[in-house]
């Protein structure tokens, strides 16, 4: 494995591993130690350097190494690239580029050598347009794959429950456990990404996501699908914060960075919509497993492209990394924040299956304890900030009106967006009686409008005031929820539902680009992973809370309706209308906050000279 030097050689090793994969029992693969060792060797090789093509290997073999024989301590290296220079300037690198080999040297010689290597903003850029396009695509697909699978499972979950014998009380867990695992680890992964390097964190996440997606498609029972989906959520938390950090490292402020954020945001509704369509097709034909297989194939090729093209990020020497992990990360703050999110998310996930579980002592205890941890977190980071020590999210940030308002808006808009998608699915299937495939086809306008909205926002965000973009796109999404709240089930699809589906993603897409640009600008360059973790934590929490609240409202309204049969389409529709009205209220609340709190943010994403 350590002799791999080219993409074909790596592909051959991976294909051999796939051929040997035990389809009948995927967990057996993880129990065999040599398999895990081979996986780790492959991952460490890919993380160590951008993969070389055969032509680049031939070119690199012509380079000679330089050595200083006048001292007992030597420095042997090829001519460093700008990004390699950055790695050396920060003291070497964990899994560092093998083209740069540092042997034992005196501190004085090392300081003299390092002093001559300067890192500029231009060094962080990929000089070729092809490289820019590949990086943009890899970052977008990393988020799109997760949304694709979410859409696939949303449509396929009834059939998956039958095939895997999932009990009724766990039927939503393949969906909710992903968000639970992801939301609880985003801040931790963002913090670690800032220390070990965003490239390494991103590639590790892509690798784990690919492997766990394969495992999900091969699952044979309830335990396997839930475990593998939870690990998929952790893989996503590797990718999301580090992707935000990569964008800020690779692309300077300006049009390219704005477009990349827009593509990353657009990939989520686009992936979800395509996932629902293909999920409906696969469920009715070859089987829901093919949704995971297709996602794994795409994920694998994106992993190879990212490993080939992403520039190495400057990180410290191995011993310095361990030192920074111990001293530069607010670990107690992470434990308190993650504990709060884990307990709150668990209770919310339990509520989505059965509202009566809230009366159980264990859930009441967890809910109370989660808010105790939240209070402890606020007190702790306040103390850290006063003492000048690392604080996960300094309390002073919340005093910034723009930061507080944009986080509130992200929470509300993502809550409304996710709830709208789920209840539109319920409306098409439970009220109108459409098949999974017919329902999936009715979601097709969403990815189209999502892509168009992101292209438009990416091109205009540095020319139009950010608050105007947020307000206008939110109004469009509010109209979508309003149309579904007043819809008559007997109306044709194109009379109302089509417009609602087309309008719904616009608000989330407009908010994504503006929010990421604004939040990342408030964190220092060395904490962009944490900035990405903050945004994604707020959005994930908004999704979970929004789904739980709409479920509570819909069930209560349905149970109090005048219809005797509470499972009839008429009774269900009463509750669904209330859920859509709640989505309208969420977006209107974000609109009011935007008008008040974001009016002074001006234009975001401007190019800096």
N, C-alpha and C positions, 0 to 999 in steps of 0.2 A: 504493500500500500504506500510505503514511503517513497517508492521509486516513480510514482505518478508524476508526469510532467506536462501532459497535454490533455485537452478536452476529450479526444477519443479514448485515451487510456482510462480517464475517470469514468466515462460513460460505460466502458466495458466492465469495470469493477462494479458499478451500480447495477447494470443489467444482470450480472452474475448473482448479485445479492437478491435481486427480485426473483430470479428463477428458483432460488433456493428457499424462498419465503414460504413457510407452512400455511397454506390457505385455510386448512381445516382448523388450525388453532394458532392465531397470530400472537397470543401471549407467550407461546412456547419460544418464539424467536427472542424475546426479551430475557428469558430465563437462561439462555445459553451465553456464557461469559464471552466467548470468542467473538460472537456476533456483535455484542456491545463494543468490544475493543476495536473491531474493524470499522464500525460506524464512527467511533470517536476519532480513529486515525484519519478516516476520509474527511471528517468535518474539520479536524485540525489542519490538514493539508490545504483545504479550500480557504480556511480563514487566514492562513499564513500569508497569502499573496494573491493578487489577481491572476487567474488561471492563464497560462500561456498557450497560444495556438502553436501548431508545429512550426509555422514560419517565424513566429516571435522567438521560439526556442533556438532556432538556427541563428537568428540574429544576435541573440544574447550570448551564444557560445563564443562569438568572436571577441567579446569584451575581455580584457585582461584585468587582473587584480593588481593593486598597488600595495607594496609593503615597505615599511621603514625598518631597515636592518641595523640602523645606528643605535637602536635602543633594545633592551631586553623585552620591552613591551611593544607589541606591534599592532598596527591597524590595517586590516585587509578588507578591501571593499571595491566593488565596481563603481563606476561613476553614478552617483545617486541622482534619482529623479527628484523634482521638487517635493513630492509627497514623501519620498524616502528621507529627504533632508529634514522634513518636519518631524518624522519619527525619530531621527537621530537627535535632533535638537531638543526633543523632550526626554532623551535618555535611552533610546533603543525602543524595543517593543515586545510585548507579550505576543507570542506567535508571530514575531516580526518577519519582515520580508527576507527570504533566504538569500536574495541577491545582495543584501547588506549584512555582512558578517563581522561583528565586533569581537575581537579577541581581547584578552586581558590587557589593560592599558593604564598608565598613570593618570591620576586625576588632572594633572596640569595639561598633559597632551590632549586628553579628551576635551577639556574646557577650551583649549585653543582651537581644536578642530570644530567643535560645535559652534563656537562663536562666529565662524565664517559662514555658517549655514543659516540663512534667514528665511522665514516663512512669510509670504505676503498673501493678500487676498487672491491675487491672480493664481498663486500656486494651488489653491483649493479648487479651481475651476477645471473642468474637463475641456480640453481645447477643441476637440472635434464635435461637430454637430451630431454625428452618428452616436458618439458616446453620450452626449446629452440626452438624445432621444431614448437610448437604451436604459439609462438610469431613470428617466421619467417613467418609462413603461414598467420597469421592475418595481418601483415604489408604488405606482398605481395598482399593479396587479397584486402586490402583497396585501393590500386592503380589499381589493375586489374579490379575491379568492374567498376570503372569510365571509363576505356578504353573499357571494354566490352560493356557498354551502348553507348559509342561513335561509336563503330563499328556497333552496332545494328541500331542506328539512321542513320548512313551513308547509309546503304542499304535500310532501311525502309522509309526514308524521303518522297519519292514520294507517297507512299500509306498513310502515316501519313497526308500529306498535303490534300489529298482527304477526308479522314475520319474526320479530324478536321476542314476542310474548311479554311486552312491556305492560306492567300493571296500570290500572287507571290512575292511581295516585302518582305515578311516575311518568305519565305519558308525555308531559311537557319538559321533562328533565334533559333530554338530548339537546333542547334549545336553550333552556335556562342555565344549565350547568356551565355552558360555554361562556356566557356573559358573567356568571359568578366567578369563574376562575380567572377570566381576563381582567375584570374590574378590580379584583383584589391584588393583582400583581403588577399593574401598570406603573404605579409610582416607583416600586422597587426596581423594576426592569429599566425604567427611565434613569434612575440614579446610577445603576450599575453601568448602563450604556455610556454615561458621561465619563466613567473611569476607564473602562477597558476599550472603548472605541465603538462608535456607532456602526461601523462596517461589520465588525465581528459580531456584535449583538444582532444586527439585521440578518446576516447570513445564518447565524445559529437559529434564529426564529424561523427563517424560510425552510431550513433543513428539517427542524422538528415539525413544522406544520405539514410539510410534504409527507413525512413518515407517519404522522398520526392520521392524516387524511386517508392514506392507504389502509391503515389499521381500522378506521371507522367503516370503510367500505367492505372489509372482511369480517366485521363483527357478527357473532352468532347468537348473542344473548343480550339481555338488558345490562348486565354489569359491564360487559365489554364496551358497548356503545357509550355508556355514561362515562367510564374511565377515559376512553380515548377522546371523547369530546371535551372533557375537562383539560386534558393535556393540550388539545388544540387551542383552547382558550389561553393557556399559558404561552403557547407558541405565538399567538397573536400579540400578547403583551410584550414579547421580545421585539416584534416587528414594528408596532405602531409608534412608540416613542422614539426608537432609533431611526425610523423613516423620517420623522419630523426633524430630528437632529441632522440626518444626512442632507436633507434639502437645504438646511441653513449652512452646512459646511461646504457643499459642492457648488451651490448656486448663489451668487452675490445678490444683494437686494435689487429688485427690478423685475422686468417682465418674465424672465425664465423662472425665477423662484415663484412668482405669482401663478404662472401657468402650471407648474409642478404641483403646488398645493391644490389648485383647482382640479387637476387630473386625479390626485389622490382622493379628494372629496367626491368627485363625480364617479369614481370607480365603485363607491359603496352603493348608491341606488341603482347604478347600471348593473353591477354584479348581482344585487338582490333580485332585480327584475328578470335578468337572463336566467338566474338560478331557479326562479319560480317557473319560468316557461319550460326550461329543459327538465326540471324536476317533474313537472306534470307529464311531459312526453316520456321520460324514462320510467316513471311509475306505471304508466299505462302500457308500456312495451317491454323493454329489456330488463327493467328492474331499477329501483331507487339506488342500488349500489353504484350504478354507473355515474351518478352525479358526483360521488366521491372519487371514482376512478379518473374521470375527466379532470376534476380539480387537481388531483395529484400529478397528473401528466403535465398540466400547464404550470403548476407550482415548481416541478422539477426543472423545466426549461428556464423558468424565470430565475431559479436559484443558480443555474449554470451561467446565465447571462450576467447576473449580478456579481457573481464571483469573478467573472472575467473582466468586467468593466468598472466596477466601483473602485475608486482610488483608496489606498490605505489611509486610514485616519491617524493623525499623530497621537501616540499614547506613550506612557512612561515605560521604563524598564520593568521587568517582571517583579523584582523585589519592591519597586516603587508602587506598582499597581496594588500589591497586597497591603502596603502601607496606606495608600490612598483609600482603599476599600474600608480600612479600619478607622480612618480619621476624617475623611472628606465626605462621608455619607452620614446623614442623620438617621442612624439605625433605629433608635427608640421612637423617633417620629414616624418612621416607616412601619414599625410594628403596631403602633397605636392607630395610624391611619388605615393600614391594611386590616387590622382586627375590626375596626369600625365598619369598613366596607364589606368585609366577609360576613359579619353577623347580620348587618342590615340587608345585604343581598340575599342571604339564605332565607331570612324571614319573608322577604318579598317574593322569592321564588316559590316558597311553600304556599303563599297566599294565592299565587296564580293557578295552583292546582285545586285548592279548596279553601274558601274563606273561613270556614269554621275552625281551621287549625290555629287561628290567631288566639283562640281561647285556651289553647294548651299552655301549661305552665312553662315548658321549655322555650316556646316562642316568645312569650311575654318576657321571660328572663333575658333572652338574647337581645330583644329589642331595647330593653332598658340598659343592658350592659353596653350595647353599641353606642348609645348616646353618652354614657359615662366615659367611654374611650374617646369620643369626639371632644368632650370637654377637657379631658386630660391632654389630648393632642394640642388643643389651642393654648393651654397653659404652658406646655412643654416648648413649643416652637417660639412662644413669646419669650421664655427664659433664654433659649438658645440665641435669639436675636439680640437680646439685651447684653449677653456676654460676648457677642461677636463670634459665635460658633456656628457651624453649618446648621441651617434650619431647612426642613423639607420644603415647606411653603410658608415663608415669613408672613406673620400677621399684618405687617405693614402693606403687603400687596393688596389685601382686601380693602384698605383705606383708599386705594386708587379707584376712583369711580369707574373708569373704563374697564379695568380688570374685573371688578365685581359684577358689573352689568353684563359684560360679554359672557361670563361664566353662567349667570342666571339665564341669559338668552339661549345659550347652548343647551342647558338643562331642559328648558321648556320646549324648544323647537325639536330636539331629538325625542323627547317624550311624546310629543304630538305626532311626529313623523312615524315612529315605530308603532304606536297605537293605531294610527290610521291604516297602515299597511295590514296589520293583523285583523282589524275589524272589517276592512274592505274584503279580505279573504273570507271571513265568516259570513258577510252579507252575500257574496256571490255564491257560496256553497250552501249555507244553512237556510237562507231566505229565498234566494232565486233558484236553488237546486241545481246549479251548474256542476259539471264534473271537474275533477282536479285539472285536467288539461284545458277545459273551457275557462276555468278560473285563471289559470296561468296566462292564457292568451289575453285576458282582459287587463293584465298588468303590463302589457307591452309598451304602452305610451310612457310609463314612468322612466325606464332607462333612457329613452330617446330624449325626453325633456330634461332629465338629469344631465346628460352629456351636453346638450345645448346650453343649459344654464351655466355649467362649469366653464365651458369655452368662453361664454360671454363675460362671466365674472373675472376669469383669468386675464382677459384682454382689457377689461375696463377698470379693474380694482385700483390701479395706480393713477387713473385719470378722474375717477368719480369718488366723491366722499364716501367713506366706509359706512357711515350711518344711513346714508341714502340707499345704498345697496341692501343693507340689512332690512330696512323698513319696507322697501318695495318688494323684495323677494318674500318677506314674511306675509305681506298682504296677499300675495298670490297663493301661498300655502293655506292661509286662513280661508280663502274662497273655496279651496278644495274640500276642506272639512265641512264648511257650510253647505256645500252642494250635497254631500253625502248625508248631512243631518236632515235635509228637507226632501231627499229623494223618495220617489214612489217606486216600490219594487216592480210595479207593472210597466214602468217606463222602459223604453229601449235603451240599450247600452250607450249609444251615441248622443242621447238627449241630455244626459247628466253625468253618468259615471265615467265616460271617456274624458270629459273635461277635468273632472276631479282627479283622475289618475295622472293626467298630464301636468296638472298644477302642483300636485303634492310635493314632489322632490325639490322644487325650486327654492323653497325657504331654507331647507337644510343645506343645499349646495351653496347658496349664497353665504350662509352663515359660516360654513366650514372654512372657506378661504380667508374671509375677513378675520374670523376668530383666531385661526392659527397664526396669521401674520401679526395680529395684535398681541396675543399671549406670548409668542416667542420673542417679540421685541422687548418684553418686560423682564426677561430672564437674561443673565449674562451669557456670553458665548459658550462657556464651559458647562452650562446647565440646560442646554437645549433638549436633552433627553428627558429631564424632569418636566420641562415646559410641555413637551409632547405627551408625557404621562398625565399632566394636569388636565389638558384638553380632553384626552380620551377617557380619563376617569369620570369627568363631569358628564360627557356624552353617554357613556355606558350606564352610569347611575341614573341619568335621565330616562334612558330606555326602560330600565327595570322598574323604576318608580312609576313612570307613565303607564306601563302595561298593568301594573298592580292596581293603580287607582282607577283606570278605565274598566278593569274587570270588576272591581268592587261596585262602581257606579252602575254598570250594565246589569249585573246580577241583582242588585237591590231594586232597580227600576223594573226589571222583568218580573221579579217575585211579587212586586206590589201592583202589577198591572191587572186589568180587569179580566184578562183571559184565564180560563180555568186550566188549560193545558199550557204550562209554562215552557214547554219545549216546542210549541208550535211556531211556525215562521212569524206569525203575527205578534206573539208575545216576545220572541227574540228581537224582532225589529224595534220594539219600543225601547229595549235596553241598548241596542246598537245606536239608535238615534241619540240617546243620552251620552253615549261614549263619544260620538262625533262632536256633539255640542261641547263636551269637555275639552276636546282637541282645539276647537275654536277658541275657547277661553284661555287655554295655555298660550296660543300664539298671540292673542290680543294682549295678554299680560306682557309677553316679550316685546311686543310693539310699543307699549307704553313706556317700558323701561328703556328701550332703544331711543325713543324720542327725548327722554329726560337725561339719560346717562351717557349716550354716545354722540351727542351733538357736537362735541369738541374734538373728536378723534381725527377729523379731517381725512385726508387721503392716506391709505396704508399701502405698503409694498412699493414705496418710491425708491428709485435707484439712488444709491449714495456715491458721491464722487470720491 
